[in-house]
Amino acid sequence: MRPDDWHLTEDVDDFLARAGDFLRSRPALHTMPLTVTEKLRTLGAAASGARVPVFGRLERAGEVGATFYRFPSRGLSVTSLTPEQADTLAAHLVALGHSLPYVSADHSTATAFAEAWQRHTGAIPTLRVRLHLYRLGTLTPPEPVPAGRGRLVGERDHEHLMRWCREFAADVGEVVSIDAASWAGTRFAEKRYTFWETPDGTPVSMAGVNPMVAGQVRVDPVYTPAHLRGRGYAGAVTVEVSGAALAAGATEVVLFTNAANPTSNALYERIGYLPITDFAVYDFAYAEPEVSQEGDRQANRAIR
C-alpha cells in the first residue's frame, strides 16, 4: 500500500464521479458520506458554512476501496479500512500537515486509525462515544400507540424546531450554534422533520430524516424533552417517519444510537430496527497546540 494510492480533492463533483459507485454499493454503511456529499452537491457553500472540505479516495488499478472526508479544523470521517490502509492514510495526512481533533468510523477502523495516528504523531486517543448503526427490518408500531398523531413541521414551527435541535445537541455533547443566522450551515438544516402531537395539538417529540440518497434514508435526530420521556412518544414519531420513508421508496432506513443508552437501543429494536455494526469516535490529545485553521488551509492547498 503506497501513500500515493490516496487521491485527495476539494471538488465534490470530481470526488463523486470517481467514488460515487463505491459509496452507493453499501448505502447503509456509507450513510454519512452519502448524505454529506449530497448536501454539498446540491447546496454548495451554504451547506458547509463556507468551509471547504477535503475528500479522499483509496484507488488502485481503477478500483476505489475506501474514502474519507474532512472539514477544516474538524475530524476525519472514513469508511472501512484494514490496519495497513489506516496506517498508510495516517502517514499521508501527517506528511500533508493535517492535524486531526478526532476520527469517526466503524469501530475496528476507528481503533486502527487511532493507533496509527498515535504512532505517527504521538497524539493520545480517547474513546469519546461508541454508536450502534441500525437498519430497519419489519416496521412494528409500538403497542399501545400513545394518543396523538404525527405532523410535518412547517415554517411556523421554525423557532420551536431550532430550540429542540439546540436541546438535542446539548444532550449529545455537540458544540454548535443553532439560530436563524447559523441554521443553514448546521447539519440539521437539510432534514425534514415531524412532530408527534398530543390530541390537543401540543408537540411532545420530534424526528428528522435526511434526504434520500442511493435509496437510503437516515433518521436523525430523534428528540423528546426530558420531562416528556417514557410515554412512547419517541417510538411513535420514529415509526411515523420510518413508514413515510418506506412509502417514499426508501430501500434502506437507518439510524445511529448511543451504545451506552440501553433504553433507546431497546426502543428501536422493538419497532423493527436491527443492528448492523458499531461505530466509534476517538478524540486526539496533543502534547503541543494543534495546528491553526491557517495551517489546515495550507495543508489543503498542498493537495491541489
N, C-alpha and C positions, 0 to 999 in steps of 0.2 A: 504494500500500500504506500503510495507516494503522496506527499502534500499537494502536488500539482494535479492530483485526481479530484481535488476540491476546486470547484469553479464558483467564484463569487460575483455578484452583480447587485446593483441598486435598482434595476429595471424590472418591475414586477411582471410586465408582459413578456419580456425575454425569459425570465425565470419560469413562468407558466408554460411557455412554448416548449421549453426543454424538459421540465419536470412535472408538468401537469398530469400526464398519463400515469406517472408513478404515484402521485398523490391520490388520484381518483381510483387507483387499483385497490386501495384499502380505505374506503371513506370513513369508516368508524374510527379506526386507529389514527387516521390523519385528519380528524375533525378540526384541530386547531389551525394547522397551516392552510387547510382548505378555506376556512371561514376568514382568516386574516387576509389571505391573498385576494379573496373575492371582494372583501370590503375595500381594500386598497385599489383593486382594479376598477371598481365601479364608482367609488367616491373620491379617489385621488388624495391629494394632500390634506383635505379636510378630515379624512379618516384617520390620519396619523398625527394630527396636531402639528403639521409641518415637519415632523421628524422623519428623516429618510432612513428606512430600514435597509439592512444588508440581507440578501438571500444567498444561500449556498446550496450546491448540489454535488453529490459524490457521483462521478460518472467515469466509467471505464468502458472502452470499446463501444461507445454509444449507448450504454445502458446505465440508467440512473438507479442507484441503490439506496440513497438516503438524501435528506435535505435538512436545512435549518433556516431559521430567520432570527434576526436580532435587531431591535430598535436601539438607537444611540442611548447610552447610559442605562440600558436595561439588560436583562439577562438573555441567555441563549435558549431557544426552543428548538429541539432537534428530534427527528424521527429515529427509529430503532437503529442502533449501531452495535457492532461487535466491539470488544475491548480494544482490538488493534485499530479499528476505524476511529474509535473515540480518542485514542492516543494520537493518531495522525492529525485529527481535527484540532485537538488541543494545541499541538506543536505548531500547526499552521496559523492559528489565531494569535498565538503568542508572538510568532515571527512578524505578523502584521501589526502588532502593537495594541491588540484588543485587551481590555481589562473587563472581566465579567463580574457583576454582582451576584449572579445566580445562574443555575441551569435548570431547565424543566424538560422532562422526557419520561418515557416509560421507565419503570423503576430500575431495571437492570442497566439500561442505557445511561440514565442519570447517575447511577452509582459508578459505573465505569468511567464516565466523563469526569465526575468529581474527583475520582482518584487520579486520573490522568492530569487534570488541571493542577492538582496539588503537586504532582511530581514536577511539572514544568514551571510552576510559578511560586510554589511554597504556600499558596493560599490554603487556609484550613476550611474544609467543607463542613457544614452543619445541616442536617436534615430539617427543613422547615415544615413540610407537610407531605403526607402520603395520601394519594387520592385513588378512589376506585373509579374506573370507567365502566359504565353500564350501557348495554344495548337493549332496546325494547324487544321482548318476545311477544307474548299474547297479552294485550292490554286488558287489565282486570280492574274495573271500578271498585272502589272501597265499599264495604258494607258495614254500617249504613252510610249512604252518601249524606254529608251534612246539608242542612237546609240552605237553599240559596241557588245561585246559578253563576256561570262564567259570563264575563262581558269583556269584549275587546276594549283596551284602553284607548281613549281618544285624546284630542288636543286639549280638551277642557280638564283632563286629568294630569297634565304635564307636571305641575308643581308637586302633586301628590306622588307621582311616579318618581321624580327626582329625589324626593325625601326618602322614599323607601329604598331606592338604589344607594343613597348615602348610608342608610342604616345597614343595608346588606353588606356594603363594602367594609364598614366598620366591624361588623360581626366576623368577617373572614380575614380581617387584618390587612386589607388593601388600603394603601395610602393614595388617595385620588381626590381631585377636586371635581365635584359634580354640582354644577349650577347652570343657569341659562347660557352663560358665556362659554363654559368649557364643555357643555354636553356633547356637541358634535364630535369632539376629539376623544371621547371616552369609549371604552369597549361596550358600553350599554346602549349607545345611540342607535345602532342599526337594527336592533331587535324589535320584534313585535310582541306586545305584552297583553296579558289577560288578567283581569282582576276576578277573584271569587268574591261575590257579594252575598250578604245575608238577605233574607226576603224583604227587608226594609230598604235595600239599596246601599248598605254600608260596605265598602271594600274591607276585606279581612285577610286577604292573601293575594300574592301575585306570582306569575310565572312568565318568563320571557323565552323566546325562541329565536335562534339565528336564522337568517335566510337560508333556504335550501341550496346546497351545493353538492354536485355529484350524487344526488339522491339522498343525502343525509341532512338531518336537522338536529341541532343540539339544543336541548332545553337548558336555559341558563339566563338569569338566575331564578331560583325559587325562594320566595321570602314571605314569612309570616311574622308580624311583630310579636315580641316575646310574650306579651300578656294575652295573646290570642292563640298560642300554640297548644297542641294536644287536643284539638277539636276536629281534626280531619280536614281542615281547610287546605293544607299543602298538598295532600293526596288528591283532593278533588280538583284543584286547579291544575295539577300536573297531568292528571287524566284528561282534563279538558284540552290542554294544549297538545298533548301527545296524540289524542284522537284527531284533532284538527290537522296535525302534520301528516298523519296517515291518509286522511281524506284528501289532502292536497297532493298526494302522490309520493310522499317520502318512502323510501325503501329501508332506510336506517334512521332510527331515532335514538339519540344517545344523550347521556348526561354524566357529569362528574359529581362524586360525593367525597366528603372528607372521611378517610378510613377510620378516623378516631371518633366518628359520630355514629354509634350503632343505631340510634333512633331513626335517623334519616335513611341509613342503609336498609334497615328492615322495612321502612315505609315503601321505598322504591321497589324492593323485591316483591312486596305484597301486591303491587299494582302491575307487575309483569316485567320489570327490568331485570336483566341477567348480567352478572359480572363478566367483563372481557379480560381486563388486565389492570394492573396498578400503575399509576404514575407517581413521580416524586419531584419535589423541588428542593435543591440544595443551595443554601446561601454560602458565599465565599467571604472569609475574613482575611485581610491582607496585613502584613507587618508594616507596610508603608502605605501612605494615602493612595487611593485609586487614581488612575489617570482621569483627567478632566474631560468635560464634554468636548473641548477643543482637541484633546488627544484622540478621542473617538473619531472626530471628524477627519483628523489626519490619517487615522487607520483606514477609514472608509475610502479616502482618496487613493490610498495605496492599492486598492483593488481594481482601479479603473485602467 
